[in-house]
Amino acid sequence: MVHLMGSIGEAVTHLGHKMVTSCQLCEAVLQRQDVVARLQPFITSTPRSARQAAQHSTERYKRGKPLGPLDGIPVAVKDNFCTLGIPTTCGSKMLQNYLPAYSASVVVRLEQAGAVLVGKTNLDEFGMGSGTIDSTAGPSRNIYRSGIKYKFCGTDRYPTTGCEDGDWYISGGSSGGSALAVASGASFVAVGSDTGGSVRNPASYCGVVGLKPSYGVVPRTGLISLVNSMDVPGLLGRSVDDVATLLGVVAGQDPSDSTSVPSNLQNLKLPESPSLEGVVVGVPKEYYCPGMSPEVVEVWTKMADLMEEAGVQVREVSLPHTEYSIVCYSVLNPCEVASNFTRYTGVEYGMRLESSHSMEAMYALTRSAGLSQVVRTRILAGNYFLLRENRDKYFTKALKVRRLISDDFKQVWSSGVHLLLTPVTLSAAIRYSEFRKMDNRSQMEVQDFCTQPANMAGVPAISIPVAVNPEGLPLSLQLMAPWGQDMALLTAAKWLEQRVDFPHLSIDS
């Protein structure tokens, strides 16, 4: 039996002992994709190239020369990372027929490590959203309470049946497809992108681990830009160890990315029994905000108490500019979007609508047809903020506030705090019907409240599932660490993971 919900370590052990081949593992994952297809985790499946890569991996294992801890492991990549010869759409009409001439650095590194790319995952158009519902491929539906058969490992106390009224729970966004692929067994690990929480948010809703590395640790080359100063390739897996393994492959400086930095995380391996001896954990009071559900507050308090009982020093801290962070983000995000999206004109690549009137008319027709209202609205807002008469009032002031937010983190770290413990989202996954009651911008302000400050400051952050609520939906918490302390962050996350014993899903395979 192929255990699709197992860890990378277990899969590699099975491969090394000839209990299963890379080809068999690949076929099992492709079959699982068919089972969960109606949840729409993928925009593009890649069975042909996946089978070729799996065959090469199988031959390497036969020779006893696997390339490393990801050789033969099925991985999925968000559809805003360029992949040579494989469509990269960003969930948009504008790029529906775009075939990149090169692969993103993280994709190249995965392929060089022997990983098997099984598909490109769904996302909100160009990563602009918090639900993975605004995609030309259609929305991604959470596997929890979806009607697809699954069980909780070690317990039957939680409901697993589908919603009786036909409604469904969102998977979060914008990397909802990547989180869903991992949670449903359609991939072992996945790559997403995180601009304001786009990896941690769906990881929280889908009950998987989601890491936003320190800015610059993982190169952005080939990640189609949304907000250059905040975009980070993010990593998703069913365990902290799996995410650490993935990070050890993709981290490191890239000469083609001026924002990337040298890293000592290659071949990263976490301790089997991590310790938090001497660690000081801060609980920022500003993260307790209006609209936070009582069950999130309860699990947040419970985990802080658990740490304290284990001898960890836990103290309340203040990040006073947190309340301004989402407003600042709402200005800086569209400003960088407006700059980045001048490239989508229909001239060099992407769709084009012809016009006999003028080049400007062709631009206007193409952008109107190829970009959704959400995208066009952000472009317009960004251009408004960047007007000569508005630049100092909005953009420059937002940059100053961003520095204050970053300074808040630095002051907390300098006070002797090593980690921050916060919620990820304000509630468990919500139903689609409820999510649609608010527009895209309003949802972003709610969904990203606890996550986007980490992007503003460039610090690493991780979402860890810690509990299941009475409705059978996962609840997660977030840890943050100083910039560059990704190893320490993952070690602490593994410590917490081992003590909460979150009931992961089990499927028949």
N, C-alpha and C positions, 0 to 999 in steps of 0.2 A: 504494500500500500504506500502511495506517495502522500506524505503529510504536507499538504499545501499551507497549513496554518502553523507549521513549525518555524524554527529559527534558521538563520543562515548557517549557524554552526552545526545544527543537526543535519541540514541538507548536505553540507560539505562532507560531514562524516559518512553519510550514506553513499555519497558519490565516491569518496575515497576507498570505502570498503566494498565497492561494486554491488551494493544493495540496490542501487538504482543508477541509471545512466543520465547524463545531461539531456539526451534526446527524450527519454521517458518523462523527465521532470518538465521539460518544455511542452510536451504534448499534454500533460496533465493540466498545466497552467492555461494553455490555449483552449482546452475543453471547459475549464472553469470560466473562462471569458464568455463562452457561449451561454453558460448557465446564468451568469449575472448580467448579460447584455442589456436587459431591459432597464437596469439601473443606470446605464450609460456612463461607466467609468472611463471609456476610451472614445476618442475621436477617430483614431486610426489604429487598427491592429496590424502587426507586422509578422504574420506567420512564416512567410517565405524566408526572410532574412534571419528570423529567430531560429528556424530549423537549421539553417546553414551554420549559424554560430554555435548551436547546441551540438551539431555533428563534430565540429572542430574541437569543442570542449571534450566530448566523449573520447575522441582519439587521443587527446592529451592525457586524460585520466588513464586510458589503457596503457600509455607509455610511462605512467607514474610521474608525469611532469605537469601538474596543473599550474596555472599562472599565479594563483593566489586565492585569498578567501572569498572572492566573488566569481571564480571560474565556474561556469555552468549555472549560475544563479539567475533566474528570471527577474528583470528589472523593468520598470516603466518610467517614462519621462514625460513631464508636462509638455503640452503642445505649443509652448512658446520658447522651446529650446531648438535651435536649428539642428537638423539631422540630414546628412548628405543623401540626396535621392529619395528621401521620405517626406511626404507632405508635412508642412509646418504651418498651421492655419491660425493659431492664436484664437481659435473659436470665432473667427470673423469672416464675413464675406470677402473682405478686402484681400485676404490671403488664402482664399479657399483652394487655389490651384498653385500655390507657391511651393517650389521644390528647391531647397537651399543647395548651394554649390559647395557647402562645407558643413561640418558638424561642430557643435558647441564643445568647448574644452572639456566639460564634465562628461559629455557623451563619448568623446575620444578616450578619455581616461577609463571610463567604464568598459569600453570595448577592448582596450589594451589589457585590462584586467581579466578578460574572458567572460564578462557578464553578457547575458542574453537579453537583448532588448525586445520585449514582447508587445510594445505598443506606445502610442502617444496619448496622453490622458486629457480628459475634458477640463475646461476652465471657463470662468466668466470671460467674455470677450476682452482680449488683451490684458487679462488679469484685473479688470476693473469690476470688483464685486466681492461680496462676502457669502455667497450662497451657491455658486456654480449653477446658476439658473439662466444667466444671460449669455448663452453660447449658441452659435448657429447649429450645433449638433443636438441641442436640446438640453434640458437640465439633468444633472446627476442626482440620483436619489440615494439616500443613506440606506445601507443594508439593514440597519437596526429597524425592526418593525416593518420591513418591506414586504413580507410575505414569502421571501426566499428562505428556504429551510436552513436553520442553524441552531446550535446549542451553546450554552455557556459552559465552559470547562469547570467541572467540579460542583455545579449547582443547577437546580431547576427552579429556583425561587423567583426568577424574573420572567415576565411575559416575552414571548418571541413571535407571536402571531402578527400578521399584518394589520394595519389600521382598518377597522370595520367600515368606515365611511368613505374609503377610497382615497383619503388624503395620505400624505407621506411626509417623512422628515427630511429636511435638507441635509446635505453632506458638508455644508460650509464652503468657504471659498477664499481666494479664487482657485486654490489647488485642490478642489474637492474631488476631482477625478483621480488624482494621485493617492489621496488618503483613502478613497473608496476602493481603489485597486488593491491596496495593501490589506485593508480591513476585510475584504471579501474573498481573499485568496487568489485573486487574479494576477498577483505579482508578489514577490517576497519583500521587495523594497521599492521605493520610488523617489524620483527627484521632482521637486516643485520649485516655485519661486515665492519669496516672502518680501513684500514691500511694506506692509503695515500689519502683518499677521496672517498672510495668505497661506502659510503652511501650518502654523500653530492652531489657527481657527478650525480648519477641517480636521486636523488631527484630533482636536478635542472632541468634536462632534462625532467622529467615526471611531473613537476609542483606540487610536494608535499613537505612537510616539512621533512628535514632529519637532525637528531642530532647525532653528535659524542660527547659523554660525556667525561668528564675528565678521563684520563687514571686511571684505578683502581676503579672508582665509580661503574661500572657494572662488575661483575666477568666474567672471561674468561673461567672458567671450562667448558669443553665440546665443546668449540669453537675450531675446528681443526686448529692447529697453522699454520700460514704463517710466520709472523714476530712478535715474541713474544713481543718485546719491543715497538711495535707500534699498534698491533691489539687491537681494541676496539669494543665490541658489540654496534652497532648503531641502532637507532630507527627511524621509518618512519610513518607518519600519514598525514592526509589531513589538520590538523590544529595544531597550537602550543599547544593548550590545550590537544589534543589527545596524542601528543608525551610526554607531561608532565605527563599525567595519566599513560602512559606506563612506563616511567622512575620511577615513584613512586612505581611501583610494582617490577621492576627488579633490582633496585639499592640496594646496601648494601654489607657489607663484607661477604665473603664466606670463611670458614676455609680451604677449599680445594684449594683455589687460593691465593698463597703468594703475588700476586701483587694487590689484592683487598684491599680496605680501608673502614673503617666505614663511613656511610653516614647518613645524616639527611633528606634525600629526600623521605623517605617512606611516602606514602599517600600524595604526593606533589599536591598542588592545587595553581594555579596562581591567582593573583588578577583580579577581573572582569574589572577594569579600571586601567591598569598599568601606572606608571608614570616614566619618565626619568629625573625628576627634579634633578639637581646637577650632572648628568652623563656627563662625557667627552668621546667623541667618536673620535678615531684616524683613519685617512685614510692613510695607508702606501703607500708612493709614489712608492716603488719598485714593487707593484702589478700591476701597469700600465705597461704592458709588450708587446713586439712585438707579433702581431697576434691576439690581443684582438679586437673583433668586435666593430665598432662604436656604435651599439645599446646597448652593454653591458656597454661601457663607459658612454653613455647617461643616462641609468637608474641608474648607480652607482652615477653619479653626481646629478641626480634628487633626489635620496633618501638622499644623504648628505645634499642637500639644504632643503629638507622637514624637516629633523631633526633640522637643524639650525633655520629654521623659527619657529619651535615649542619651541625654547628656549634652545635646546641642544647645548652645546659647542662642535664644531667640529674643529679639528685641523689636519694638515698634520703631519705625523710622519715618521720615518725612521726605517726600519728593514734591515740594510745594507748587511746582509749575505743571503738574500732571493735568490739572483741569484745563489748561490752555493747549495741551498737546494736540488734541484732536482737531481744534480750530486751526492751529498752525499747520498740521498735516493737510487739512482741507484746502489750504492755500498753496503750499509747496507742491503737493501732488499734481494738481492741474497745471501749474506753471511748467513743471518739467515735462508733463504730457504734451502741452502745447508745443514745446520745442521739439520733442522727439517725433511727434506725429506730422511734422511738415514733410517727412519723407514719403508719406502715403498719398501720392498724386496720380498713380496709374501710369507713370512714365517709365520707370526703371523695372518695376515688378508689381505684382498684384493685379487686381482687376482694373479694367479701363472701360469707361463709357465714352464713345467718340462724340465730338461736337464740331460742327462746321463753323461755329461762330468765332471761337477763340480758344487759346490754350487755357485761359482762366476759366472759361465755361466748362472745358473738359475736366479740369481739376474739381470744380464745384459739383458737377454731375457725378463724378467718380466717388468723391468723398461722401456725398449725400447717400448714394446707393450702397457703398461698401462699408460704411461705419454706422453703427447703431446710434440711437439718440443718446444713450449713456456716454458713449465715447465722444460724440460731437459736443455734448454739453460740457464735458471736462475740458475739451480743447478751447471752447468759447470762453469758459470761466478763466482758464489759464491766460489766454490772450488779453482778457480784460484786466486781470491782476498785473500784467506786464506792460500795459500801456504807459507811456511816459508820465502821464499825470497821476497814474495809480501805483507805479512801481514802488516808490518809497513807502506809501501808505499800506501796501499789502505785502509784496514780496520781500522787501528789505526788512520790514518789521517782523515778518515771519521767520526770517533767518536769525534775527536777534533772539527771538523767543526760543528757537531751536537750540541756540547756544546755551540759554538758561536751563533748558531741559537736560541737555548733556551735562551741564555743570552740576545739576541736582544729583545725577548718578555719581559723578566724580566725588562729590562731597560725602555721599553715603559710603563709597568705597574707602575714602581716606579716613573715615571714622572708625574703621576696623571691621566693617561688615564685608563678608566674603560672597554672600549669595542673597538674592531676594526671592521670597515666596509670595506668589500672587495668583489670583484666578487667571484663566485664559479667556473665557467668554462669560457673559453674565448669567447664562443659564445652560441647561442641556440643549441639544438640538431642538429646534422648533419646527412646527409643521409648515409646509409650503404655503398653505392658505393664510397662516399668520404672518409669515415672512413677506408676502406680497402686499400686505397692508401699508407698508412703508416704501418709499422710493429708494433707489440705489444709494444716493448720497446719505439719506437718513439712516439706512441700515448700516452703512460704513461707520457712521459716528457712534452707533450703538455697539456693533459687533467688534470693532477694533479698539475700543477704549483701553483695554488692558494690554494689548499687544503692540500697538504702533509706537509707544515711547521707546521701545528697544531699538526699533529701526531708526528713530530720530537720533539716538545716541550711538548707534552702531554696535551695541553690545550683544553678546550671544544670549539666546533664550531657548528654552525647550518646554514643550507641552507633554505631560505625562498623565495617562489615564489612571485614576486612583479609586474610582467607585462607580457603581451603577445605581441609578435612581429607581424608584418603584415602578416607573413606566418601562423599565428595561433599557434605558439610554445611558451612555457613559458620561461621567463627570471627570474633568481633568484639572490639573493645576500647572502653573508655570514657575520655572526657576530661571533667574537671570544672574549673570556673573559679569565681572569686569571684562573689557575688551581683551581678547587674546587668551582668556582663561577657559577655552572650550573643553579641554581635558578635565579640568576641575568641575565644570558644569555637568559633564556627562557622568563623571564619577558620582556626584551627589544625586543625580537623577537615577542612577542604577541603585544606589543605597535606598532611595525612596521606593523605587519599583519593587525591590525585594521585600519590603516590609508591608506594602499594601496588598500584594497578591491579587492584582486585578484579574477578574474572571474573563479571559479572552474567549473569542468565539471558536467554536469547533464545527467543522463541516464534514459530511461524508465525501470521500474521494475515491 
